[in-house]
């Protein structure tokens, strides 16, 4: 696809759960190749619900999502070929080694790789050679997240979704992670990252969005991110978000 192509597109996207909680409210957002979009918001603001809709794990109440021009709900298998997801608590096989997990998920994505390919990507994400043959059940949260990123890289998806990816990382690990994201952006990936980490969002994001009660209430471009007191702005919005989603009245 051409440079600056839209890889993730949400049009009038909404989600109302069975308990009548409005989790996502008429969301319109495009994320392009070579862009990192950081989505801030309190717990319950709608960030994770948005990711689930993009991935096709949850059906929208209204609107649509496209991944690289493919409607997620009309052709989910084709859409998912172009997206990789790294959750806050990465789901891996604990009795497999890091290398075995990487091999399994790479093949599951329909990709082929050599032992040298696996070694290079594991080193790239900051997992030492000693960790490659260790069982994942003994990994720290940060190590599991690094392995999740390695799996996303091996899938070679155009769009990458990250849910609180820096939550288990120490300062050194966080700095290395931002460097890795910068490399993926340079490779033309479209990256959507949900986070509470205002400092790292400010460091890495091309744009920052603030979610509140299912609404994308503010989007800041790079120049605005540098100029605004992002922490103060974020706190002002979440102080207004006193509930975990909007409760709507059932029609009579």
C-alpha positions in Angstrom: 0.0 0.0 0.0 1.1 3.6 -0.7 2.8 5.6 2.1 0.4 7.3 4.5 -2.4 4.8 3.6 -5.2 4.4 6.1 -4.7 1.0 7.7 -7.3 1.3 10.5 -10.6 3.0 9.9 -13.5 3.4 12.3 -16.8 5.0 11.1 -19.6 5.9 13.5 -18.5 2.9 15.6 -20.7 2.2 18.6 -21.1 -0.6 21.2 -23.9 -1.0 23.7 -23.6 -4.1 26.0 -26.6 -6.1 27.1 -26.6 -4.4 30.4 -27.3 -1.1 28.5 -23.8 0.3 29.1 -22.7 2.4 26.2 -19.0 1.5 25.9 -18.2 3.2 22.6 -20.2 6.1 21.3 -20.1 7.0 17.6 -16.3 6.8 17.2 -14.7 8.1 14.0 -10.9 7.6 13.7 -8.4 6.9 11.0 -4.9 5.6 11.7 -2.4 5.7 8.8 0.8 3.8 7.9 3.8 5.1 9.8 1.7 6.6 12.6 1.5 5.9 16.3 -1.8 6.8 17.9 -1.9 6.7 21.7 -5.4 6.4 23.3 -5.6 7.6 26.9 -8.5 7.1 29.2 -9.6 6.0 32.6 -10.6 2.3 33.2 -14.0 1.9 31.7 -13.6 4.8 29.2 -14.0 2.5 26.2 -10.4 1.9 25.2 -10.4 -1.9 25.4 -13.9 -2.2 24.0 -12.6 -0.2 20.9 -9.7 -2.7 20.5 -12.2 -5.7 20.7 -14.3 -4.1 18.0 -11.3 -3.6 15.7 -10.2 -7.2 16.2 -13.7 -8.5 15.5 -13.9 -10.1 19.0 -17.0 -8.1 19.7 -19.8 -7.1 17.2 -20.6 -3.4 16.9 -24.0 -2.1 17.7 -23.5 0.5 15.0 -20.9 1.6 12.5 -18.0 -0.3 11.0 -14.3 -1.0 11.2 -11.9 -1.6 8.3 -8.4 -3.0 8.4 -6.4 -2.2 5.3 -9.7 -1.6 3.4 -11.3 -4.9 4.6 -14.5 -4.7 6.6 -13.8 -6.6 9.9 -17.4 -7.9 10.2 -18.0 -8.8 6.6 -14.6 -10.6 6.0 -13.0 -11.2 9.5 -10.4 -13.8 8.4 -9.0 -11.5 5.7 -9.0 -8.5 7.9 -7.2 -10.3 10.7 -4.3 -11.2 8.4 -3.3 -7.6 8.5 -3.6 -6.9 12.2 -1.5 -8.1 15.2 -2.6 -7.7 18.9 -0.5 -7.6 22.0 -2.7 -7.6 25.2 -1.8 -6.3 28.6 -1.6 -9.9 29.8 -0.2 -11.7 26.8 -1.7 -15.2 26.3 1.2 -17.6 25.7 1.9 -21.3 26.3 3.6 -21.5 29.6 5.2 -24.9 29.1 6.6 -23.8 25.7 9.9 -21.9 25.5 10.0 -18.4 24.1 11.4 -19.9 20.8 8.6 -22.5 20.7 5.9 -19.9 21.3 7.3 -17.8 18.6 7.5 -20.7 16.2 3.9 -21.8 17.0 2.3 -18.3 16.5 4.4 -17.6 13.4 3.2 -20.8 11.7 -0.3 -20.1 12.9 -0.1 -16.8 11.0 0.9 -18.7 7.9 4.5 -17.4 7.9 7.7 -19.4 7.6 11.0 -18.5 9.3 14.4 -19.9 10.1 16.1 -20.4 13.4 18.2 -17.3 12.7 15.0 -15.3 12.0 13.7 -16.3 15.4 16.9 -15.5 17.1 17.2 -12.0 15.5 13.6 -11.0 16.4 13.9 -12.2 20.0 17.1 -10.2 20.4 15.5 -7.3 18.8 12.8 -7.1 21.4 15.3 -7.3 24.2 15.1 -11.0 25.1 18.6 -12.4 25.7 19.8 -15.7 24.2 19.5 -17.3 27.6 15.7 -16.5 27.6 15.1 -18.1 24.2 15.1 -21.6 25.6 13.4 -20.8 28.9 9.8 -21.8 29.5 7.5 -18.8 29.4 5.7 -19.7 32.6 8.8 -18.4 34.4 8.8 -15.1 32.5 8.0 -11.7 34.1 5.2 -9.6 32.7 7.6 -7.4 30.9 9.3 -10.4 29.2 5.9 -11.8 28.1 5.1 -8.5 26.6 8.4 -8.5 24.7 7.6 -11.9 23.4 4.2 -10.7 22.3 5.8 -7.9 20.3 8.2 -10.5 18.7 5.1 -12.5 17.6 3.5 -9.4 16.1 6.7 -8.6 14.2 6.9 -12.1 12.8 3.3 -11.9 11.6 4.4 -8.8 9.7 0.9 -7.3 10.1 0.4 -3.7 8.7 -1.6 -2.7 11.8 -0.5 -3.4 15.4 -2.8 -3.0 18.4 -1.2 -2.6 21.9 -3.1 -2.7 25.1 -1.2 -1.1 28.0 2.2 -2.5 26.6 4.5 -0.5 29.0 2.7 -1.5 32.2 5.2 -4.2 33.1 8.4 -2.5 32.0 11.0 -0.7 34.1 12.5 2.6 32.9 15.2 0.9 30.9 12.7 -1.5 29.4 10.3 1.3 28.6 13.0 3.3 26.8 13.9 0.2 24.7 10.3 -0.4 24.0 9.8 3.1 22.6 12.9 2.6 20.4 11.3 -0.5 19.0 8.0 1.3 18.3 9.9 4.0 16.5 11.5 1.3 14.3 8.1 -0.2 13.5 6.7 3.2 12.7 9.6 3.7 10.3 8.7 0.4 8.6 5.3 1.8 7.9 3.2 0.1 10.6 0.0 1.7 11.9 0.1 1.4 15.6 -2.8 2.0 18.0 -1.7 1.9 21.7 -4.0 2.2 24.7 -2.2 3.4 27.7 -2.3 5.2 31.1 1.4 6.1 30.6 1.2 9.8 29.8 4.9 10.4 29.8 5.7 7.7 27.2 2.6 8.6 25.1 4.0 12.1 24.9 7.4 10.8 23.9 6.3 8.5 21.1 2.9 9.5 19.8 2.2 11.2 16.5 -1.3 11.8 17.9 -2.9 11.4 21.2 -6.6 10.8 21.8 -8.5 11.0 25.1 -11.4 8.7 25.7 -14.1 9.5 28.2 -17.4 7.5 28.7 -17.0 5.9 25.3 -16.4 9.2 23.5 -13.2 10.3 21.8 -13.4 13.8 23.4 -10.0 15.2 22.2 -7.4 14.4 19.6 -4.1 16.2 19.8 -1.6 16.5 16.9 2.2 16.3 17.6 2.6 20.0 17.9 -0.3 20.2 20.4 1.1 17.3 22.4 4.4 19.2 22.8 2.7 22.5 23.6 -0.1 21.3 26.0 0.2 20.2 29.6 -1.0 16.7 28.6 -1.2 15.4 32.2 -3.3 18.3 33.3 -5.6 18.0 30.3 -6.0 14.3 30.8 -6.9 14.7 34.4 -9.5 17.3 33.6 -11.2 14.9 31.3 -11.1 11.8 33.5 -12.3 13.8 36.5 -15.6 14.2 34.5 -15.7 10.5 33.7 -17.1 9.3 37.1 -18.8 6.2 35.7 -17.6 3.1 33.8 -19.5 3.8 30.6 -22.8 5.5 30.0 -26.0 3.8 31.1 -28.7 4.3 28.5 -32.4 4.0 29.0 -34.1 1.0 27.3 -36.7 2.0 24.8 -40.3 1.3 26.0 
